[in-house]
């Protein structure tokens, strides 16, 4: 049985990674806010906000799943 090939393409660009890292940093400092103005405490929500900001900036990020 042949070995499975791994793809070497990147899913997310460097700009997307920077946006997510920035959102995580803001969450840890307590300055990241959600759309309603509440403080974000969830790691997953911070990542989602970072990716959303990256999309708005035009970074290489896959389309959001419906």
C-alpha positions as CSV (number, residue, x, y, z in Angstrom):
1,X,0.0,0.0,0.0
2,X,1.6,3.3,-1.0
3,X,2.2,6.0,1.6
4,X,-0.3,8.8,1.7
5,X,1.0,12.1,0.3
6,X,0.7,15.2,2.5
7,X,0.0,18.5,0.8
8,X,2.4,21.3,1.4
9,X,0.0,24.1,0.6
10,X,-0.8,26.6,3.3
11,X,-4.5,27.0,4.3
12,X,-4.0,30.4,6.0
13,X,-1.6,33.2,5.0
14,X,0.9,34.8,7.3
15,X,-1.4,37.9,7.7
16,X,-4.1,35.6,9.0
17,X,-1.8,34.2,11.6
18,X,-0.8,37.6,12.8
19,X,-4.4,38.7,13.1
20,X,-5.3,35.6,15.2
21,X,-2.2,36.1,17.4
22,X,-3.2,39.8,17.9
23,X,-6.7,38.7,18.9
24,X,-5.4,36.1,21.4
25,X,-3.1,38.7,22.9
26,X,-6.0,41.1,23.3
27,X,-8.1,38.4,24.9
28,X,-5.4,37.6,27.4
29,X,-5.2,41.3,28.3
30,X,-9.0,41.5,28.6
31,X,-9.4,44.1,25.8
32,X,-11.0,41.9,23.2
33,X,-14.7,42.6,22.8
34,X,-17.4,40.7,20.9
35,X,-20.0,42.4,18.7
36,X,-22.3,43.0,21.6
37,X,-19.6,44.7,23.6
38,X,-19.1,41.8,26.0
39,X,-15.6,40.7,27.1
40,X,-14.4,37.6,25.2
41,X,-13.2,34.8,27.4
42,X,-13.4,31.8,25.0
43,X,-10.3,30.8,23.1
44,X,-12.4,29.6,20.1
45,X,-14.2,32.9,19.9
46,X,-10.9,34.9,20.0
47,X,-9.7,32.8,17.0
48,X,-12.9,33.4,15.1
49,X,-12.7,37.1,15.7
50,X,-9.0,37.1,14.5
51,X,-9.9,35.2,11.3
52,X,-12.8,37.6,10.7
53,X,-10.5,40.6,11.0
54,X,-8.0,38.9,8.6
55,X,-10.8,38.4,6.0
56,X,-11.7,42.1,6.2
57,X,-8.1,43.0,5.6
58,X,-7.9,40.7,2.6
59,X,-5.6,38.1,4.0
60,X,-5.5,34.5,2.6
61,X,-8.2,32.8,4.7
62,X,-10.7,30.2,3.5
63,X,-14.4,31.2,3.2
64,X,-16.4,31.0,6.4
65,X,-18.5,27.8,6.6
66,X,-22.2,28.4,6.7
